[in-house]
Amino acid sequence: MSQLDTWLHERHITEVECLVPDISGVARGKILPTSKFLKSQTDSSLRLPESIFSQTVTGEFIDSEVTDPTEPDVVLRPDPDTLSLVPWYEDPTAQVINDCVYRDGRPVPIAPRQVLRRVIDLYAAKGWKAIVAPELEFYLCAKNVDPDYPLQPPVGRSGRAETGSQSYGIDAVNEFDPIFEDVYQYCEAQELDVDTLIHEAGRAQCEINFNHADPMSMADQAFMFKRTVRQAAMRHGVYATFMAKPYSEEPGSAMHIHQSVVDIKTGRNLFSDAESNDTPLFRSHIAGLQKYLPAAMPLIAPNVNSYRRLTRFMSAPINLHWARENRTAGLRVPESGPEARRVENRVPGADANPYLVIAASLACGYLGMINELEPTDPISGSAYSRKFALPRYLPDALNKLKGASELGEVLGEEFVTLLMEVKQAEHDAYQQVISAWEREHLLLNV
C-alpha cells in the first residue's frame, strides 16, 4: 500500500486509470481521484461486474453459462509493477493494470491476465521459465469516420501518401517522424521496453519489436503499447490500427512471438546445448506448436477479419511447417547462439489480445514438452508451396478448439467456454451485415 501511496504523491497524481484487459484486449476499468483510489485499497471498494469479461468486441453483453447471471462484482487488485504515468494528458494522471479476484480472494479464471498466469505457473511447476519477445505490426491511416469507405494511407511530411511498398524504407518511416517521436517519448514515460522500429511491406505499415522478458511483463507492455500508438497517432490527426487485414490488397499485420524456455535455477536456455545443438525439449516445443496451434486459433486469430490475413504469398503463414531462417514458415527458428535459441511463432495477428496470444503459444509448446512429441522435419524452400493447413474461418477454428480437451485443461475450461461463447456471438453479429461486395455483384445480377 505504501508503495502506491508514495509513488502517486511524489508525482502529484490527481487521477488514476484502473485498467482491466477484457477478452478482446480492450481496456475496461474505472477512473478515480487519487484519494478514492488509495482508499479503495483498504476497503476493497474498487470493483467491476464480472460480466465485463462476457462482452463482445463491440461491447455487447452475452448470456453465458460461465458467468453469474446476477452480475456480481469482482474486486480489482492493482499490480504495482504496471503503475505508470499517462503521458498524453496535461494533468498528472496515472494508470495501472489490475488483476481481478472474487470476494474470497480467488482469482477470476476467465480474466485474460489470469489465463496467462495459469500457463506461467505450469511452466514453473516443471522448473521452467518462458521468455518471450513480441513483434507488433500496425498501419497508420487517414482518419476514417465513415466505415462504408475503404481506408486510405495518411499524408506524410512530404505532403503525399505512399503509393507502393516501402519495406525497410528509412525515409518512408521518417515521413511520420512527429508521430514516432511521440510514440518513443510516451513509451519512455511508461517504461515500455521497445527496441526496433521498421517500415513493413504495406503502405504506412510499421513494426515495433520489444526486448525479450518474462511473459506477463511482455503482455502488459504490448497491451499498453497498442493504446499508446493509437493516442500518439490521433494527436497528429491520424489513425493507428492493429486490424489483422485493414486493406484488401496489402499484407496483414501480425504479432509474432519469439519464445524460449530457460531453467529457473540456472537461467540456462533449455532449447540448445553448449555446442548449439537442438535439444529434445526444443523439438518437443515445436511439435506442440504444430499439433495444438490450429485449435488455439480463436485466441491468436480471434476475429472474422483475422483469417483474411492468412493468405498465400502475403507475408503471413498458411501452415505450421518449421524451418531455420525462413519467413514463409509458420514456425521460424532464427539463427542464434545457444543462449538465444528460440522459435518464432508467426501465426498470431496484431488484432489479438496479447495476454491470450502469449498464453496460447506457450500452452501449445508446454503440451508438446510434457508429452514428448516429435515435430516434422524442417522444410527447405517456400512453405507457400505446401498445403494450406490452418483454419480458414472463425467457425472452423471454434470447432477445433471445442474438441481440444488437453488445451482446454491448460488454459482453463471455464475460460475456453466463455471465449467460444463470445466469439460465436461476434460471428453471428457479423453474419447479419450485408457487405458492399454483395450489393455490387448480387444486387442486379442474380
Sine and cosine of phi, psi and omega as CSV:
sin_phi,cos_phi,sin_psi,cos_psi,sin_omega,cos_omega
0.00,0.00,-0.71,0.71,-0.04,-1.00
-0.90,0.44,-0.54,0.84,0.02,-1.00
-0.87,0.49,-0.73,0.69,0.04,-1.00
-0.90,0.43,-0.73,0.69,-0.05,-1.00
-0.85,0.52,-0.75,0.66,-0.03,-1.00
-0.89,0.46,-0.72,0.69,-0.04,-1.00
-0.86,0.50,-0.73,0.69,-0.07,-1.00
-0.92,0.39,-0.66,0.75,-0.05,-1.00
-0.97,0.26,-0.55,0.84,0.05,-1.00
-0.89,0.46,-0.48,0.88,-0.05,-1.00
-0.98,-0.22,0.11,0.99,0.06,-1.00
0.83,0.55,0.68,0.73,-0.04,-1.00
-0.95,0.33,0.75,-0.66,0.00,-1.00
-0.98,-0.18,-0.48,0.88,0.00,-1.00
-0.65,-0.76,0.43,-0.90,0.03,-1.00
-0.78,-0.63,0.81,-0.58,0.11,-0.99
-1.00,-0.01,0.89,-0.46,0.00,-1.00
-0.99,-0.15,0.95,-0.32,-0.17,-0.99
-0.98,-0.20,0.64,-0.76,0.11,-0.99
-0.75,-0.66,0.89,-0.46,0.07,-1.00
-0.95,0.31,0.80,-0.60,0.02,-1.00
-1.00,0.00,-0.17,-0.99,-0.08,-1.00
-0.84,0.54,-0.62,0.79,-0.04,-1.00
-1.00,0.06,-0.04,1.00,-0.07,-1.00
1.00,0.07,0.18,0.98,0.07,-1.00
-0.97,0.23,0.65,-0.76,0.02,-1.00
-0.98,0.18,0.94,-0.33,0.14,-0.99
-0.98,-0.19,0.10,-0.99,0.09,-1.00
0.59,-0.81,-0.41,-0.91,-0.04,-1.00
-0.67,-0.75,0.46,-0.89,0.12,-0.99
-0.92,-0.40,0.83,-0.55,-0.10,-1.00
-0.81,-0.59,0.53,-0.85,0.24,-0.97
-0.86,0.50,0.52,-0.85,-0.08,-1.00
-0.83,0.55,-0.67,0.74,-0.03,-1.00
-0.88,0.47,-0.66,0.75,0.00,-1.00
-0.94,0.33,-0.60,0.80,0.05,-1.00
-0.87,0.49,-0.72,0.70,-0.01,-1.00
-0.91,0.42,-0.63,0.78,0.04,-1.00
-0.89,0.46,-0.60,0.80,-0.04,-1.00
-0.90,0.43,-0.34,0.94,0.00,-1.00
-0.98,0.20,-0.22,0.98,0.04,-1.00
-0.97,-0.23,-0.44,0.90,-0.05,-1.00
-0.90,-0.43,0.15,0.99,0.04,-1.00
0.83,0.56,0.58,0.81,-0.03,-1.00
-1.00,0.00,-0.06,1.00,0.04,-1.00
-1.00,0.09,0.98,-0.21,-0.14,-0.99
-0.67,-0.74,0.36,-0.93,0.14,-0.99
-0.59,-0.80,0.39,-0.92,0.06,-1.00
-0.91,0.41,0.62,-0.78,0.06,-1.00
-0.84,0.54,-0.42,0.91,-0.07,-1.00
-0.93,0.36,-0.12,0.99,0.07,-1.00
-0.87,0.50,-0.37,0.93,-0.01,-1.00
-1.00,0.03,-0.11,0.99,0.05,-1.00
-0.95,-0.33,0.57,0.82,0.09,-1.00
-0.98,-0.21,0.57,-0.82,0.12,-0.99
-0.98,0.17,0.07,-1.00,-0.01,-1.00
-0.91,0.42,-0.36,0.93,0.06,-1.00
-1.00,0.00,0.03,1.00,0.05,-1.00
1.00,0.02,0.15,0.99,0.03,-1.00
-0.99,0.14,0.70,-0.72,0.08,-1.00
-0.99,0.11,0.61,-0.79,0.02,-1.00
-0.92,-0.40,0.37,-0.93,0.16,-0.99
-0.99,0.14,0.86,-0.50,-0.09,-1.00
-0.84,-0.54,0.58,-0.81,0.08,-1.00
-0.99,0.16,-0.09,1.00,-0.04,-1.00
-1.00,-0.09,-0.73,0.68,-0.06,-1.00
-0.99,0.11,0.46,-0.89,-0.01,-1.00
-0.95,0.32,0.82,-0.57,-0.03,-1.00
-0.90,0.43,-0.28,0.96,0.03,-1.00
-0.99,0.14,-0.01,1.00,0.03,-1.00
0.80,0.60,0.86,0.51,0.05,-1.00
-0.94,0.34,0.38,-0.93,0.04,-1.00
-0.98,0.21,0.49,-0.87,0.25,-0.97
-0.89,-0.45,0.45,-0.89,-0.07,-1.00
-1.00,-0.04,0.71,-0.70,0.04,-1.00
-1.00,-0.02,0.77,-0.63,0.05,-1.00
-0.89,-0.46,0.95,-0.32,-0.03,-1.00
-0.90,0.45,0.65,-0.76,0.11,-0.99
-1.00,-0.04,0.94,-0.33,-0.06,-1.00
-0.84,0.54,-0.46,0.89,-0.01,-1.00
-0.92,0.39,-0.29,0.96,-0.03,-1.00
-0.98,-0.21,0.04,1.00,-0.04,-1.00
-0.93,0.36,0.79,-0.62,0.00,-1.00
-0.41,-0.91,0.21,-0.98,0.10,-1.00
-0.96,0.28,0.44,-0.90,0.19,-0.98
-0.99,-0.16,0.98,-0.18,-0.23,-0.97
-0.97,0.25,-0.21,0.98,-0.03,-1.00
-1.00,-0.05,0.07,1.00,0.08,-1.00
-0.98,-0.18,0.54,-0.84,0.05,-1.00
-0.97,0.26,-0.70,0.71,0.02,-1.00
-0.97,0.24,0.60,-0.80,-0.01,-1.00
-0.87,0.49,0.94,-0.35,-0.07,-1.00
-0.76,-0.65,0.63,-0.78,0.03,-1.00
-0.93,-0.38,0.32,-0.95,0.10,-1.00
-0.68,-0.73,0.52,-0.85,0.00,-1.00
-0.49,-0.87,0.66,-0.75,0.04,-1.00
-1.00,0.04,0.66,-0.75,-0.11,-0.99
-0.90,-0.43,0.58,-0.81,0.28,-0.96
-1.00,0.02,0.32,-0.95,0.00,-1.00
-0.85,-0.53,0.72,-0.69,0.03,-1.00
-0.73,-0.68,0.39,-0.92,0.13,-0.99
-0.98,0.20,0.15,-0.99,-0.07,-1.00
-0.87,0.49,-0.44,0.90,0.01,-1.00
-1.00,0.05,0.10,1.00,0.06,-1.00
1.00,-0.07,-0.12,0.99,0.01,-1.00
-0.94,0.35,0.68,-0.74,0.06,-1.00
-0.90,0.43,0.55,-0.83,0.07,-1.00
-0.98,0.19,0.93,-0.37,-0.16,-0.99
-0.94,0.33,-0.27,0.96,-0.02,-1.00
-1.00,-0.05,-0.02,1.00,0.05,-1.00
-0.97,0.25,0.77,-0.63,-0.04,-1.00
-0.81,0.59,-0.61,0.79,0.02,-1.00
-0.90,0.44,-0.59,0.81,0.02,-1.00
-0.95,0.30,-0.55,0.83,0.06,-1.00
-0.87,0.49,-0.70,0.71,0.04,-1.00
-0.91,0.42,-0.67,0.74,0.00,-1.00
-0.88,0.47,-0.58,0.81,0.03,-1.00
-0.86,0.50,-0.69,0.73,0.01,-1.00
-0.93,0.37,-0.68,0.73,0.03,-1.00
-0.84,0.54,-0.66,0.75,-0.01,-1.00
-0.91,0.42,-0.57,0.82,0.05,-1.00
-0.90,0.43,-0.65,0.76,0.08,-1.00
-0.88,0.47,-0.73,0.68,-0.05,-1.00
-0.87,0.50,-0.59,0.81,0.01,-1.00
-0.89,0.45,-0.38,0.93,0.04,-1.00
-0.99,-0.11,0.03,1.00,-0.06,-1.00
0.99,0.14,0.31,0.95,-0.04,-1.00
-0.95,-0.33,0.46,-0.89,0.14,-0.99
-0.72,-0.70,0.82,-0.57,0.03,-1.00
-0.99,0.14,0.59,-0.81,0.10,-0.99
-0.84,-0.54,0.75,-0.66,-0.05,-1.00
-0.72,-0.70,0.37,-0.93,0.10,-0.99
-0.56,-0.83,0.93,-0.37,0.02,-1.00
-0.99,0.16,0.45,-0.89,0.21,-0.98
-0.82,-0.57,0.86,-0.51,-0.12,-0.99
-0.92,-0.39,0.85,-0.53,0.07,-1.00
-0.98,-0.19,0.50,-0.87,0.01,-1.00
-0.35,-0.94,0.31,-0.95,0.06,-1.00
-0.94,-0.35,0.60,-0.80,0.31,-0.95
-1.00,-0.07,0.68,-0.73,-0.01,-1.00
-0.57,-0.82,0.38,-0.93,0.07,-1.00
-0.90,0.44,0.46,-0.89,0.00,-1.00
-0.82,0.57,0.70,-0.71,-0.05,-1.00
-0.80,-0.60,0.99,-0.11,-0.08,-1.00
-1.00,-0.07,-0.18,0.98,0.05,-1.00
-0.86,-0.50,0.96,-0.27,-0.09,-1.00
-0.90,0.43,-0.20,0.98,0.06,-1.00
-0.96,0.29,-0.24,0.97,-0.01,-1.00
-0.98,-0.20,0.64,-0.77,0.03,-1.00
-0.89,0.45,0.40,-0.92,0.06,-1.00
-0.94,0.35,0.42,-0.91,0.08,-1.00
-0.77,-0.64,0.58,-0.82,0.06,-1.00
-0.91,0.40,0.48,-0.88,-0.05,-1.00
-0.99,0.17,0.30,-0.95,0.09,-1.00
-1.00,0.09,0.77,-0.64,0.00,-1.00
-1.00,-0.04,-0.28,-0.96,-0.06,-1.00
-0.90,0.44,-0.44,0.90,-0.01,-1.00
-0.96,0.28,-0.22,0.98,-0.07,-1.00
1.00,0.04,0.10,0.99,-0.01,-1.00
-0.80,-0.60,0.45,-0.89,0.10,-0.99
-1.00,-0.04,0.45,-0.89,0.05,-1.00
-0.90,0.43,0.61,-0.80,0.00,-1.00
-0.89,-0.46,-0.09,1.00,-0.01,-1.00
-0.42,-0.91,-0.02,-1.00,-0.03,-1.00
-0.94,0.35,0.68,-0.73,0.02,-1.00
-0.75,-0.66,0.75,0.66,-0.06,-1.00
-0.81,0.59,0.80,-0.60,0.04,-1.00
0.89,0.46,0.30,0.96,-0.02,-1.00
-0.96,0.29,0.86,-0.52,0.01,-1.00
-0.94,0.35,-0.74,0.67,-0.01,-1.00
-0.90,0.44,-0.51,0.86,0.02,-1.00
-0.91,0.41,-0.64,0.77,0.07,-1.00
-0.93,0.38,-0.64,0.77,-0.02,-1.00
-0.89,0.46,-0.34,0.94,0.08,-1.00
-0.83,0.55,-0.46,0.89,-0.08,-1.00
-0.88,-0.47,0.51,0.86,0.00,-1.00
-0.79,0.62,-0.70,0.71,-0.03,-1.00
-0.85,0.52,-0.60,0.80,0.02,-1.00
-0.92,0.39,-0.74,0.68,-0.09,-1.00
-0.96,0.29,-0.42,0.91,0.15,-0.99
-0.89,0.46,-0.67,0.75,0.07,-1.00
-0.92,0.39,-0.65,0.76,0.01,-1.00
-0.85,0.53,-0.75,0.66,-0.02,-1.00
-0.92,0.39,-0.61,0.79,0.05,-1.00
-0.90,0.43,-0.70,0.71,0.02,-1.00
-0.90,0.44,-0.66,0.75,-0.01,-1.00
-0.90,0.44,-0.66,0.75,0.02,-1.00
-0.89,0.46,-0.67,0.74,-0.01,-1.00
-0.90,0.44,-0.49,0.87,-0.01,-1.00
-0.99,-0.12,0.01,1.00,-0.03,-1.00
0.85,0.52,0.67,0.75,0.12,-0.99
-1.00,0.05,0.83,-0.56,-0.18,-0.98
-1.00,0.02,0.91,0.42,0.01,-1.00
-0.99,0.17,0.45,-0.89,-0.09,-1.00
-0.89,-0.46,-1.00,-0.04,-0.18,-0.98
-0.99,-0.15,0.63,-0.78,0.15,-0.99
-0.92,-0.38,0.79,-0.62,0.07,-1.00
-0.69,-0.73,0.36,-0.93,0.14,-0.99
-1.00,0.01,0.75,-0.66,0.01,-1.00
-1.00,-0.06,-0.17,-0.99,-0.17,-0.98
-0.96,0.27,-0.45,0.89,-0.04,-1.00
-0.99,0.17,0.25,-0.97,0.04,-1.00
-0.93,0.36,0.88,-0.48,-0.05,-1.00
0.86,0.51,0.56,0.83,0.09,-1.00
-0.98,-0.19,0.74,-0.67,-0.04,-1.00
-0.77,-0.64,0.23,-0.97,0.03,-1.00
-0.66,-0.75,0.67,-0.74,0.12,-0.99
-0.89,-0.45,0.76,-0.65,0.08,-1.00
-0.98,-0.21,0.57,-0.82,0.06,-1.00
-0.96,-0.27,0.51,-0.86,0.15,-0.99
-0.95,0.33,0.51,-0.86,-0.10,-0.99
-0.95,0.31,0.54,-0.84,0.01,-1.00
-0.25,-0.97,-0.18,-0.98,-0.01,-1.00
-0.95,0.32,0.42,-0.91,-0.15,-0.99
-0.86,0.50,-0.67,0.74,-0.05,-1.00
-0.92,0.39,-0.68,0.74,0.03,-1.00
-0.87,0.49,-0.66,0.75,-0.02,-1.00
-0.93,0.36,-0.62,0.78,0.04,-1.00
-0.91,0.42,-0.68,0.73,0.05,-1.00
-0.86,0.52,-0.69,0.72,-0.06,-1.00
-0.93,0.36,-0.65,0.76,0.04,-1.00
-0.91,0.42,-0.65,0.76,0.05,-1.00
-0.86,0.51,-0.73,0.68,0.00,-1.00
-0.94,0.33,-0.55,0.83,-0.04,-1.00
-0.90,0.43,-0.66,0.75,0.02,-1.00
-0.84,0.55,-0.72,0.69,0.01,-1.00
-0.90,0.44,-0.64,0.77,-0.03,-1.00
-0.89,0.45,-0.73,0.68,-0.03,-1.00
-0.90,0.43,-0.67,0.75,0.03,-1.00
-0.86,0.51,-0.70,0.71,-0.02,-1.00
-0.91,0.41,-0.68,0.74,0.00,-1.00
-0.89,0.45,-0.68,0.73,-0.02,-1.00
-0.90,0.43,-0.71,0.70,-0.03,-1.00
-0.90,0.44,-0.48,0.88,0.05,-1.00
-0.88,0.47,-0.41,0.91,-0.02,-1.00
-0.95,-0.33,0.32,0.95,0.08,-1.00
0.96,0.29,0.44,0.90,-0.04,-1.00
-0.77,-0.63,0.47,-0.88,0.13,-0.99
-0.99,-0.11,0.55,-0.83,0.24,-0.97
-0.91,-0.42,0.77,-0.64,-0.03,-1.00
-0.81,-0.59,0.66,-0.75,0.08,-1.00
-0.96,-0.27,0.29,0.96,0.13,-0.99
-0.79,0.61,0.58,-0.82,0.00,-1.00
-0.92,0.39,-0.59,0.81,-0.05,-1.00
-0.59,-0.81,0.98,0.18,-0.05,-1.00
-0.98,0.21,-0.42,0.91,0.00,-1.00
-0.87,-0.49,0.68,-0.73,-0.05,-1.00
-0.93,0.37,-0.53,0.85,-0.09,-1.00
-0.97,-0.26,0.15,0.99,-0.02,-1.00
-0.90,-0.44,0.37,-0.93,0.07,-1.00
-0.87,0.49,0.43,-0.90,0.06,-1.00
-0.99,0.14,0.03,-1.00,-0.01,-1.00
-0.93,-0.36,0.73,-0.68,-0.10,-1.00
-0.92,-0.39,0.23,-0.97,0.23,-0.97
-0.81,-0.58,0.99,0.15,0.00,-1.00
-0.93,0.37,0.63,-0.77,-0.01,-1.00
-0.86,-0.50,0.92,-0.40,0.16,-0.99
-1.00,0.08,0.77,-0.64,-0.08,-1.00
-0.63,-0.77,0.62,-0.79,0.08,-1.00
-0.57,-0.82,0.11,-0.99,-0.02,-1.00
-0.74,-0.68,0.75,-0.66,0.03,-1.00
-0.87,-0.49,0.36,-0.93,0.10,-1.00
-0.96,0.27,0.79,-0.61,-0.06,-1.00
-0.86,0.51,-0.66,0.75,-0.09,-1.00
-0.97,0.26,-0.68,0.73,-0.13,-0.99
-0.98,-0.19,-0.36,0.93,-0.08,-1.00
0.97,0.22,0.12,0.99,-0.04,-1.00
-0.97,0.24,0.68,-0.73,0.05,-1.00
-0.93,0.37,0.86,-0.52,-0.08,-1.00
-1.00,0.06,0.04,1.00,0.00,-1.00
-1.00,-0.02,-0.13,0.99,-0.05,-1.00
-0.55,-0.83,0.55,-0.84,0.16,-0.99
-1.00,0.01,-0.02,-1.00,-0.09,-1.00
-0.90,0.43,-0.41,0.91,0.01,-1.00
-1.00,-0.02,0.19,0.98,0.04,-1.00
0.94,0.33,0.40,0.91,0.10,-1.00
-1.00,0.05,0.56,-0.83,0.07,-1.00
-0.90,0.44,0.65,-0.76,0.05,-1.00
-1.00,-0.05,0.34,-0.94,0.10,-1.00
-0.84,0.55,-0.56,0.83,0.00,-1.00
-0.91,0.42,-0.62,0.79,0.04,-1.00
-0.89,0.46,-0.72,0.69,-0.01,-1.00
-0.89,0.45,-0.64,0.77,0.00,-1.00
-0.93,0.37,-0.57,0.82,0.05,-1.00
-0.89,0.46,-0.71,0.71,0.05,-1.00
-0.89,0.46,-0.67,0.74,0.00,-1.00
-0.88,0.47,-0.61,0.79,0.05,-1.00
-0.91,0.42,-0.64,0.77,0.07,-1.00
-0.89,0.46,-0.67,0.74,0.00,-1.00
-0.90,0.44,-0.64,0.77,-0.09,-1.00
-0.98,0.20,-0.65,0.76,-0.22,-0.98
-0.97,-0.24,-0.29,0.96,-0.04,-1.00
-0.86,0.51,-0.61,0.80,0.04,-1.00
-0.83,0.55,-0.59,0.81,0.03,-1.00
-0.97,0.22,-0.37,0.93,0.00,-1.00
-1.00,0.05,0.05,1.00,-0.09,-1.00
-0.85,0.53,-0.57,0.82,0.04,-1.00
-0.88,0.48,-0.32,0.95,0.06,-1.00
-1.00,0.02,-0.53,0.84,-0.11,-0.99
-0.96,-0.29,-0.22,0.98,0.14,-0.99
-0.67,-0.74,0.96,0.26,-0.29,-0.96
-1.00,0.07,-0.15,0.99,-0.12,-0.99
-0.85,-0.52,0.33,-0.94,0.02,-1.00
-0.85,0.52,-0.57,0.82,0.02,-1.00
-0.93,0.36,-0.40,0.91,-0.07,-1.00
-0.85,0.53,-0.57,0.82,-0.13,-0.99
-0.99,0.15,-0.22,0.98,0.11,-0.99
-0.95,0.33,-0.45,0.89,0.00,-1.00
-0.94,0.34,-0.56,0.83,-0.13,-0.99
-0.99,0.16,0.97,0.24,-0.12,-0.99
-0.81,-0.59,0.68,-0.73,-0.01,-1.00
-0.84,0.55,0.69,-0.72,0.05,-1.00
0.92,0.39,0.36,0.93,0.00,-1.00
-0.85,-0.53,0.62,0.78,0.09,-1.00
0.89,0.46,0.44,0.90,0.04,-1.00
-0.67,-0.74,0.53,-0.85,-0.04,-1.00
-0.96,0.29,0.42,-0.91,0.09,-1.00
-0.84,-0.54,-0.02,1.00,0.01,-1.00
-0.42,-0.91,-0.07,-1.00,-0.09,-1.00
-0.88,-0.48,0.55,0.83,0.19,-0.98
-0.91,0.41,0.42,-0.91,0.07,-1.00
-0.85,-0.53,0.45,-0.89,-0.05,-1.00
-0.31,-0.95,0.28,-0.96,0.04,-1.00
-1.00,-0.06,0.75,-0.66,0.06,-1.00
0.76,0.65,0.75,0.66,-0.06,-1.00
-0.70,-0.72,0.96,-0.27,-0.09,-1.00
-0.99,0.14,-0.01,1.00,0.12,-0.99
-1.00,0.09,-0.27,0.96,-0.04,-1.00
-0.99,0.11,0.51,-0.86,0.06,-1.00
-0.92,0.40,-0.49,0.87,-0.02,-1.00
-0.83,-0.56,0.94,-0.33,-0.07,-1.00
-0.95,-0.33,0.69,-0.72,0.08,-1.00
-0.95,-0.31,0.96,-0.28,0.00,-1.00
-0.93,0.36,0.47,-0.88,0.10,-1.00
-0.91,0.40,0.76,-0.66,-0.05,-1.00
-0.28,-0.96,0.23,-0.97,0.18,-0.98
-0.98,0.21,0.14,-0.99,-0.07,-1.00
-0.87,0.49,-0.50,0.87,-0.04,-1.00
-0.96,0.27,-0.30,0.95,-0.05,-1.00
-0.90,-0.44,0.28,0.96,-0.01,-1.00
-0.88,0.48,0.77,-0.64,-0.07,-1.00
-0.38,-0.92,0.19,-0.98,0.12,-0.99
-0.85,-0.52,0.64,-0.77,0.03,-1.00
-0.97,-0.23,0.90,-0.44,0.08,-1.00
-1.00,0.07,0.93,-0.36,-0.11,-0.99
-0.99,-0.15,0.13,0.99,-0.08,-1.00
-0.99,0.15,-0.64,0.77,-0.14,-0.99
-0.88,0.48,0.53,-0.85,0.06,-1.00
-1.00,-0.08,0.40,-0.92,0.01,-1.00
-0.92,0.39,-0.29,0.96,-0.03,-1.00
-0.98,0.18,-0.13,0.99,-0.11,-0.99
-0.99,0.14,0.32,-0.95,0.09,-1.00
-0.95,0.31,0.87,-0.50,-0.07,-1.00
-0.84,0.54,-0.60,0.80,0.00,-1.00
-0.89,0.46,-0.66,0.75,-0.06,-1.00
-0.98,0.21,-0.55,0.84,0.07,-1.00
-0.87,0.49,-0.77,0.63,-0.04,-1.00
-0.92,0.39,-0.65,0.76,0.03,-1.00
-0.88,0.48,-0.71,0.70,-0.03,-1.00
-0.91,0.42,-0.72,0.70,-0.04,-1.00
-0.90,0.45,-0.68,0.73,0.02,-1.00
-0.94,0.33,-0.57,0.82,0.02,-1.00
-0.89,0.45,-0.66,0.75,0.01,-1.00
-0.90,0.44,-0.70,0.71,0.04,-1.00
-0.90,0.45,-0.62,0.78,0.03,-1.00
-0.87,0.49,-0.73,0.69,0.00,-1.00
-0.89,0.46,-0.60,0.80,0.07,-1.00
-0.89,0.46,-0.65,0.76,-0.05,-1.00
-0.95,0.32,-0.70,0.71,-0.05,-1.00
-0.96,0.29,-0.41,0.91,0.04,-1.00
-1.00,-0.08,0.02,1.00,0.04,-1.00
0.78,0.63,0.76,0.65,-0.01,-1.00
-0.97,0.26,0.39,-0.92,0.06,-1.00
-0.93,-0.37,0.75,-0.66,0.00,-1.00
-0.99,0.16,0.16,-0.99,0.19,-0.98
-0.93,0.36,0.19,-0.98,0.11,-0.99
-0.94,0.35,0.55,-0.83,0.07,-1.00
-0.90,0.44,0.55,-0.84,-0.04,-1.00
-1.00,-0.07,0.31,-0.95,0.21,-0.98
-0.86,-0.52,0.45,-0.89,-0.05,-1.00
0.99,0.13,-0.12,-0.99,-0.11,-0.99
-0.98,0.20,0.76,-0.64,0.09,-1.00
-0.96,0.30,-0.25,0.97,0.03,-1.00
-0.93,0.36,-0.31,0.95,0.04,-1.00
-0.99,0.12,-0.11,0.99,0.00,-1.00
-1.00,-0.06,0.13,-0.99,-0.06,-1.00
-0.91,0.41,0.60,-0.80,0.13,-0.99
-0.93,0.37,0.83,-0.55,-0.13,-0.99
-0.72,-0.70,0.41,0.91,0.10,-1.00
-0.90,-0.44,0.42,-0.91,0.08,-1.00
-0.82,0.58,0.65,-0.76,-0.04,-1.00
-1.00,0.03,-0.42,0.91,-0.09,-1.00
-0.63,-0.78,0.35,-0.94,-0.02,-1.00
-0.85,0.52,-0.69,0.72,0.03,-1.00
-0.86,0.51,-0.59,0.81,0.06,-1.00
-0.88,0.47,-0.69,0.73,-0.01,-1.00
-0.91,0.42,-0.64,0.77,0.02,-1.00
-0.90,0.44,-0.61,0.79,0.04,-1.00
-0.90,0.43,-0.62,0.78,0.03,-1.00
-0.92,0.39,-0.67,0.74,0.02,-1.00
-0.90,0.43,-0.61,0.79,0.00,-1.00
-0.85,0.52,-0.57,0.82,-0.04,-1.00
-1.00,-0.05,0.06,1.00,-0.08,-1.00
-0.99,-0.15,0.99,0.17,-0.10,-1.00
-0.91,0.40,-0.63,0.78,-0.01,-1.00
-0.89,0.45,-0.69,0.72,0.02,-1.00
-0.91,0.42,-0.63,0.78,0.03,-1.00
-0.88,0.47,-0.61,0.79,0.03,-1.00
-0.91,0.41,-0.61,0.80,-0.02,-1.00
-0.94,0.33,-0.69,0.72,-0.05,-1.00
-0.99,0.16,-0.40,0.92,-0.06,-1.00
0.96,-0.29,0.87,-0.49,-0.12,-0.99
-0.91,0.42,-0.60,0.80,0.03,-1.00
-0.88,0.48,-0.70,0.72,0.00,-1.00
-0.89,0.45,-0.71,0.70,-0.03,-1.00
-0.87,0.48,-0.67,0.74,0.03,-1.00
-0.87,0.49,-0.72,0.69,-0.01,-1.00
-0.90,0.44,-0.69,0.73,0.00,-1.00
-0.85,0.53,-0.70,0.71,-0.01,-1.00
-0.90,0.43,-0.61,0.79,0.04,-1.00
-0.90,0.44,-0.71,0.71,-0.02,-1.00
-0.90,0.43,-0.72,0.70,-0.05,-1.00
-0.94,0.35,-0.54,0.84,0.08,-1.00
-0.92,0.38,-0.64,0.77,0.04,-1.00
-0.90,0.44,-0.64,0.77,0.03,-1.00
-0.91,0.42,-0.65,0.76,0.01,-1.00
-0.93,0.38,-0.63,0.78,0.05,-1.00
-0.88,0.48,-0.64,0.77,0.03,-1.00
-0.92,0.40,-0.64,0.77,0.03,-1.00
-0.88,0.47,-0.60,0.80,-0.02,-1.00
-0.91,0.42,-0.30,0.95,0.02,-1.00
-0.99,0.11,-0.15,0.99,-0.07,-1.00
-1.00,-0.03,0.78,-0.63,0.08,-1.00
-1.00,-0.06,0.84,-0.54,-0.13,-0.99
-1.00,0.09,0.27,-0.96,0.07,-1.00
-0.89,0.46,-0.57,0.82,0.03,-1.00
-0.87,0.50,-0.68,0.74,-0.01,-1.00
-0.91,0.41,-0.66,0.75,0.02,-1.00
-0.92,0.38,-0.61,0.79,-0.05,-1.00
-0.93,0.36,-0.69,0.73,-0.17,-0.99
-0.98,-0.21,-0.30,0.95,-0.06,-1.00
-0.94,-0.35,-0.41,0.91,-0.13,-0.99
-0.79,0.62,-0.76,0.65,-0.10,-1.00
-0.91,-0.42,0.11,0.99,-0.12,-0.99
-0.93,-0.38,-0.18,0.98,-0.08,-1.00
-0.85,-0.53,0.00,0.00,0.00,0.00
